[in-house]
Amino acid sequence: MIPKLAPSGLILAAHGSPDPRAQALAQGLRKGLERVLGVEVLLGFIEHQSPTLLESALELGRRGGGVVLPLLLLGAGHLKADLPLALEAAQARYPEAHFRLARPLGTHPALVDLWAERLHRRGATPKDGAVLVLRGGTDPGANAEGAALARLIEEKAGLPVVPAYAAKARPTPREALLRLAALRPRRVFLLPHLFFRGVVEERLKGRVAGLDLEVLPPLMGHPALLRALSDRYREALEGGYAPCDTCRFRFPVGRYAPRREAQIAGLRALRHALFAPGRHPHGPFTHLLLCTGEDCRERGALPLLKGLEEGLRDLRPWVQLTPTPCLSRCGKGPILLAYPEGVVYGGVGPEDVLPLRRVHLEGGEIYRPKLLEVI
């Protein structure tokens, strides 16, 4: 397991702007993060403002390091160039410091929920449509991430959502509206996925002038931003993260009700591990699948389930537990399968919880006394 990083410091890395609204947003989020996380938050600006990102990174290095949290909607050039360069310089100055770069806001579920909720409050229905307007740029990965966000909002809100880009990428807002028009929506909503009402939004309004649209407000200081930033910080602090924010197989320890849904999820998780282990890397955690089929129940699966929940509770989010239906190894149970390692244990009892935790989950080795196979 990757060790947790002591919460020694945090930089909120913002783009920077001469616009006082952008400056107020960064300061407000800094104060909110300090309140929620209980740590001092330094601001570092990529351009336009001081302290610069490099100055803040050097200060963080002097204190022993910490997490650099990007106040960026998508992972484009600033995330891939400016932030790593600043951290490289700080690391060279303070070689004993430990830095971790968190993810941008990206497709965090809080942002998906934000737009879905706003559409719901406007009375949006499947007969309507929406255009999610992103800033746009030359980075194809960031543009694709924006398109993925539009798709997630569509699934959450239940109406067509087409991505558009205000600059340097296609489709433009007008092109996106033409695509949406083919569906003959009753109403069209414009969702400016921007931090505040600035130059980009004013330019956008000029490009769609004369069209019958319901323009929703930008993100501004919505509480969803604070929630998403806090999650990104904790991910980095814990030493890893799950790149698929919306993966169905991320279940916390003890979450196995309602029963039927958990059983289905357990089987999907097993298939997920066996057939797509490299497509959805989940960072440094183990997902335990405990068979609760009839034979395993008769052999003590339910007392084992209780023992696992109690004995592993403090390992969240690195260890997750899902009871499943029969895993087709009757006579050898209770069966416990660990993925992505693909290790199958049999005849496991409550007395094995602590040694299994020490050897497999903490030590990274196979707990051989109860090993059945490695798949």
C-alpha positions, -999 to 999 in steps of 0.1 A, spaced: 0 0 0 11 35 -7 16 54 26 -5 84 33 11 118 31 11 138 62 -12 169 58 18 193 60 6 218 34 -17 226 5 -14 249 -25 -46 259 -43 -31 265 -78 -53 290 -97 -49 304 -132 -49 340 -120 -67 369 -136 -68 407 -134 -106 404 -130 -115 410 -93 -143 384 -96 -118 357 -103 -96 369 -75 -125 368 -51 -134 332 -62 -99 320 -54 -98 337 -21 -132 323 -12 -123 288 -21 -90 291 -1 -109 301 30 -135 273 24 -109 247 21 -91 258 53 -125 255 71 -134 221 57 -99 205 57 -84 221 88 -51 229 71 -35 261 59 -40 267 22 -15 287 2 -25 303 -31 -3 300 -61 -12 317 -94 0 306 -128 -1 341 -143 -14 376 -137 -12 375 -98 11 369 -70 23 349 -52 33 329 -83 29 292 -84 67 288 -82 69 310 -51 42 290 -33 58 257 -44 91 268 -29 74 278 3 56 244 5 89 227 -1 105 246 27 77 233 50 84 197 39 60 194 10 23 187 6 -4 186 -20 -8 209 -50 -45 212 -58 -53 226 -92 -83 250 -94 -87 240 -130 -118 226 -147 -99 203 -171 -64 188 -174 -49 208 -202 -16 226 -207 -14 243 -173 -18 210 -155 6 191 -178 33 218 -180 32 247 -156 24 228 -124 50 199 -129 77 225 -138 71 244 -106 71 213 -85 103 201 -102 120 234 -93 108 231 -57 119 195 -55 154 204 -67 156 231 -40 142 209 -13 150 173 -22 137 159 11 102 174 6 73 152 -7 49 167 -32 17 153 -47 -2 168 -76 -39 163 -73 -63 160 -102 -82 188 -118 -120 191 -112 -127 172 -144 -157 149 -143 -162 149 -105 -197 138 -97 -203 170 -77 -202 190 -110 -224 165 -127 -249 168 -99 -247 206 -100 -258 209 -136 -284 182 -133 -299 200 -103 -300 233 -120 -317 218 -151 -342 201 -128 -350 234 -111 -358 249 -145 -382 221 -151 -361 205 -178 -376 172 -193 -364 147 -219 -381 168 -245 -356 196 -239 -319 198 -247 -288 215 -234 -254 227 -246 -225 224 -222 -201 252 -231 -165 247 -221 -136 271 -226 -119 249 -251 -82 247 -261 -57 228 -282 -53 198 -258 -73 169 -272 -74 151 -239 -89 180 -221 -115 186 -248 -124 149 -247 -128 151 -209 -152 180 -214 -172 158 -239 -173 131 -212 -187 155 -187 -215 165 -211 -223 128 -215 -224 122 -177 -247 153 -173 -270 138 -200 -273 105 -182 -279 122 -148 -304 148 -160 -322 127 -186 -320 150 -216 -297 155 -245 -265 174 -237 -241 185 -265 -206 197 -257 -194 230 -272 -162 250 -270 -159 287 -267 -124 289 -283 -99 268 -303 -120 236 -306 -151 223 -323 -180 221 -322 -185 258 -315 -217 268 -296 -235 275 -329 -224 242 -344 -235 224 -312 -269 241 -314 -273 229 -350 -266 194 -339 -291 197 -311 -317 212 -334 -319 179 -352 -336 165 -321 -363 192 -322 -360 201 -285 -389 220 -268 -364 243 -250 -326 247 -251 -305 254 -221 -270 269 -223 -247 256 -195 -216 278 -192 -191 255 -176 -169 284 -165 -159 297 -132 -174 332 -134 -190 357 -158 -159 370 -176 -145 376 -210 -152 341 -223 -189 342 -213 -194 376 -228 -178 364 -260 -201 334 -259 -232 355 -255 -222 375 -285 -219 343 -306 -254 331 -297 -271 364 -298 -306 363 -313 -311 326 -304 -339 315 -281 -319 301 -252 -322 298 -215 -288 307 -202 -279 293 -168 -253 309 -145 -217 298 -145 -202 279 -116 -191 309 -95 -187 299 -59 -211 270 -59 -206 246 -29 -200 218 -54 -166 233 -62 -156 231 -25 -168 195 -23 -149 185 -55 -117 202 -44 -119 186 -10 -122 152 -26 -93 158 -49 -72 168 -20 -80 137 0 -73 115 -30 -38 129 -34 -32 128 3 -40 91 5 -15 83 -22 -37 74 -52 -70 78 -68 -96 61 -91 -94 77 -125 -130 66 -132 -149 89 -109 -182 73 -118 -171 37 -117 -198 14 -104 -174 -8 -85 -162 18 -60 -181 6 -28 -171 15 7 -166 -11 34 -199 -23 47 -221 -10 19 -241 -40 9 -277 -30 11 -300 -33 -7 -289 -69 -10 -298 -76 -46 -280 -45 -59 -249 -54 -40 -249 -90 -54 -252 -77 -89 -225 -52 -82 -202 -79 -69 -205 -100 -101 -199 -69 -122 -169 -61 -101 -155 -96 -107 -160 -93 -144 -145 -58 -142 -114 -73 -126 -110 -103 -149 -117 -88 -183 -106 -51 -180 -79 -49 -154 -59 -24 -174 -87 -2 -186 -100 11 -153 -70 14 -129 -83 22 -95 -52 33 -77 -38 15 -46 -68 -3 -32 -81 -39 -29 -117 -49 -35 -127 -79 -15 -156 -101 -28 -170 -124 -2 -192 -153 -14 -225 -154 5 -240 -183 -14 -259 -210 4 -228 -233 9 -206 -205 21 -233 -192 44 -235 -227 60 -197 -226 64 -197 -193 82 -197 -165 56 -219 -142 76 -198 -142 108 -168 -137 85 -186 -107 68 -191 -91 102 -155 -97 112 -142 -82 79 -164 -51 84 -151 -46 119 -115 -55 113 -110 -35 81 -132 -4 88 -102 19 94 -86 9 60 -112 28 40 -109 39 12 -81 14 4 -101 -17 11 -136 -22 -1 -159 -51 6 -188 -65 -14 -208 -97 -6 -217 -116 -37 -239 -146 -47 -222 -180 -53 -187 -178 -68 -189 -214 -79 -164 -229 -55 -188 -248 -33 -172 -271 -7 -142 -248 -2 -158 -218 14 -162 -193 27 -146 -179 -4 -129 -145 -4 -116 -131 -37 -93 -101 -38 -89 -80 -69 -71 -65 -88 -47 -90 -74 -69 -120 -85 -62 -140 -53 -88 -165 -42 -89 -176 -6 -109 -205 8 -120 -218 42 -116 -183 56 -129 -176 91 -132 -147 115 -99 -157 130 -82 -151 96 -92 -114 94 -62 -99 113 -35 -121 98 -50 -116 63 -50 -79 69 -14 -79 81 0 -102 54 -21 -93 23 -36 -59 27 -7 -42 46 22 -64 36 13 -69 -1 20 -107 2 -3 -137 -4 -18 -151 28 -8 -187 20 -26 -206 48 -59 -201 30 -48 -197 -6 -69 -215 -32 -56 -201 -65 -44 -170 -83 -65 -162 -113 
